[in-house]
């Protein structure tokens, strides 16, 4: 078999594995409501941009008749040719619990792997949200505060061959037979939301990351792939690992069940302390009480280079 056929066979096998994941996800999501009479949703997104292609499938389902407990799961795939080429897969599972009218909590687990650069991470996430209402009988919220924490362990496998990767603006050569590298990360984040009017909701989010070792140990081995966003992360547009991040945004509740979201963000790279920026704009709509559709545009500017992504997605509420 020639090299071209081998590559086509590998791509075909990878595609079939992803299709099987999607099919299994859809089958499980459609089966549980029939068995338990529960409500939930299933959907997916497709993202494309400068040297980037990706998609995800996701769903959630109520685990009790009151909807106080909810389970969720997702699978995401991304292929980026920006900087060092990366091809990643991510699985997440989680449980959300509404404790009372003001308090809710969540717990999840994330597993992510870049199969081209042989770097991976996994770990748990948990968070809690407090919502204050104008009065005990009021339906509209006065403000909302959310705290999230991610605990991830990164690992770069031993390299069997020399590779040329991009870190920042420079290309470096990774010698062959380099040993395994591991790194721990604690990533706390906070979001504050304060409605000004029922249709106008400004919000702000900040986060900081603590590392057990110098994060450049991972980036120097794997280049700077676009590490996938975790449950508490602000975004996954800018590649690499962060020290500090911040974001300001505003949501507009529009007529006809439409919602417009705008935000600006900044990210400080952990390896060289340089700052990057992100801009986001998205429109979400609910149609026929069961079908939710969305489209969004995002731009990141890192090391003076701009990268644009467009996402379209839909989900079915049952």
N, C-alpha and C positions, 0 to 999 in steps of 0.2 A: 504494500500500500504506500503511495507517494505521500510527501509532506502535506500537499494540499488536501488530500482525502483525509489524512489524520486530523488536520485542523478542523475540517468540516464535520468529521465524526465527533470530535470533542465538543464543538459548539452545539451539535445536534443533541448529544447526551445531556449537556448542561441545560439546554432549552427544555427538553423533556422533563428533567427533574423539577424545573421551576413550574411547568404546567401541571405536573402531578401535585405539587404543593398547593397551587391555586385551586385545583379540582377538589383535593381533600378538604381544604379550608371551606370552600363553598358547600360541599356536601354536609360537613359537620354543622355549619351555621344554619342550613336549611332543615336539618333533622331535629335539632334540639327544640326549636319552638313547637314543632308538631308533638313532640313527646311531653313537653312540660307546659305547653300553653303560655310560654313566656314571650316577652317582647325584647327587641334588640335591633341591631342593624348589621349590614354587611356591605362592603364597598371597596373601592380602590382608587389609586391616583397614578397618573403617568407624568413624569417630569423629563423635560428635554432642554438643552441649552448648549453653550459653547463647549464642545467636547464632552458632554455629559448626557447620559441616558439612564433612566431609572423608573421603577414602578414599585407599588406596594399594594398588598391586599390586607384587609383588616376587618374585624367584626367584634361585636360585643353582644352579650345576652344577659338579661336579668336572671339572677339565681334564686329569687324568691318572688312570691306573688305581690309583695308590696314594692318591689324595686329598690329595697334598701341595700341589697348586695348585687353587684354586677361584675361579670367576668369579661375580659377582653384579650384578644390575641392579634398579632400582625406578623407579616413577613414582608421584607423589603429587599430589593436588589438594586444595585447602582454600579454603573461602569463609567469611570471618569478618565479622560486622557489629558486633563489639565495638570501640568507639572509631571510628576511621576504617575504613570498609568496605574489605576487600581480597579479591582473588580470585587465588590463586597456583597455579602449576604447577611441579613439581620433577622433574628426572631425575637419577639417580645411577648410576654404573657403578663397579665395583671389582674388584680381584684380591687374594686372600688366599693367603699362602704359608707353609706349615709347614716351617721350616728344619731342626728336629730336635725331640726330645721336649720341649725347654724353650723354644725360641725360635720365634716366628711373627711375620710382618709383613703389612702390608696397604697398598694404595694405591688411591685412588679419585678420582673427579672428580664435582663437583656443579654443576648449573645450575638456577637458580631465578628466577622472574619473577612479579611482581605486576602483572597486566594492567590493573587499575583505577587504581593509583597510579603506573604507569610506572616502577617501580624493579626492579632485577634484580641478581643477583650470580652469580658463577661462580668456580671455582678448584679446585685439587687438595687432597687430604688424604692423609696417610700416618701410619702408626703402627707400633709394635712392642710385643710382649708377651713377658714372661719369666715362666715358671712353675717354681717350685721344688717338688720332691716330697719326701716324707718319707724315701725311700730310692730308689736306682736301680731297684729292682724294684717299688716301691709304685705303686699305681694312684691313691691319693688325694693331692691336692696339699697342700703346706705353706702356700704363699701364691702370689699372682699379682699382677704389676705391669704396667700397660699405659700407654704414652705415645702421645698422638695430637697431630697438628698439622694445622690447617686454614689455607690461604692463599686468601683470597677478595678479589675486586675487586667493589665495589658501584658501581652507576651509576644515577642518576636522570635520565631523559630530559628534554629541554626541554619546559616546560609550554606548551601552546597556548591554554589558557583558565584563568581564575582559578578556584581551588578552595578550599573550606573544609575543613580537616583538623583532627584532634584530636591534640595533643601533650601528654602528661601529662594534667592535668585541664582544660586550656584549649583552646579552638578558635581557630585562626588562619587568616587568609586568605592563600593563596599567589597573588601577582599573576601575570598572564599573561605569556608570553614570557620566562620565567626560563631561563637557560642550563643546560646539562648540569652535573651534579655527580657526581664520582667519589670513591671512598674505598677504601683498602686496609686489610685486616685480617689479622693473624696471631693465631691462637687455639690456644695450646698447652694441653693438659689431661692429667691423670694420674689413674689409678684404682688403688686398692690393695684387694686381697681376701684375707682371712685366715680360712679355715674354723676354727671352734671345735670343731665336731663334724661328722661326715660329712653330717649333715642340717641344720646351722646355719652359714650363711656370711654374716658381716657384711662390709661394704665401705664405702669412702669415695672420693669423687671431688672434685677441685678443678680450676679452670681460670682463666685470665686472658686478656684480649684486648688487643692492641696495635693502634692505628689510625694511619694516615698523616696523618689530618686529624681535626678535631673531628667526632665521629660525629653530632652534632646537625645537621650540614649535610644528611645524608641524611634523618634523622627529620623535620626541619622542612619538607622538600620532600614527603615521602610520608606525613606523619602518623606514627603508630606502629603499623604493621601487625605481625601476629604472624610475624616472620621464622622461616622453617622451620628445624628443627634440622639441623645438619650431622652428619657421621659422628662427630665428636669432641665435639659439644655435649652438655650434660647433659639439656636438655629444650627443647621448643619451645612451652611453654605461655605464658610471659610475653612480651609483645610488646616489640619494640625491640632495641637492642644493649646488650651487657653490658660491664662492667669486670671484675668478679670473680664467680665462681659456686662453690658448694660443695654437696655432697650427702652424706648419710649414709643407708645402707640395710642391710637384712638380707634374705637369701633363706632360705626353709625348704623343704627337700626332703621332701615328704609321701608317704605310701603311694599306691599306684595310679598312679605316674608323674605326680604332681601337684607343682607348685612355686608357692609363695606368695612374692611380693616386696613389701616395704614400704620406703618411703623418704621422707625430708624434705629439702628443698633451699632454698637462699637465693640470690638473684641481685641484684647491684648494677647499676643502670642506668648506662650510660655517659654519658648526656646530663645527668642531674641528680643522680647519685650516690644516689638513693633505693633502698631495699631492698624486694624482693618475696620471697614465700615460695611454695613448692609442696609438695604432698603427693601421694603416689602409692601405689596398692595394686593389685596384679595377680595373677591366678591363671592358670597355664598347665598344660595337661594333654596327655599323649600317649596316644592311643587306637588300638588295633589295629595298633600298631607303625608306622603310616604317617600317621595323621591327628593333627595338633597343633592344638589350639584354645585361645584365650585370651580373657579379659575383664579390663578394668582400669578404674579410676576415678582421676581426677586433679583436683586443685583448686589454683588459683593465686590469690593475694591480692596485688593490685597497686594502689597508691594507695588503699587501703582498700576496694577492690571485689573480691569473690570471683567466680571463674568456675570452673564444674565441667564436666568432659568425661568421657564414657564411651566406651570403645573395645571393640569385639568383632572378633575375627578368627580365621582358620583357615589352615592350610597343609597341603599334601600332600607327604609325603616319598617319593621314588621311588628 
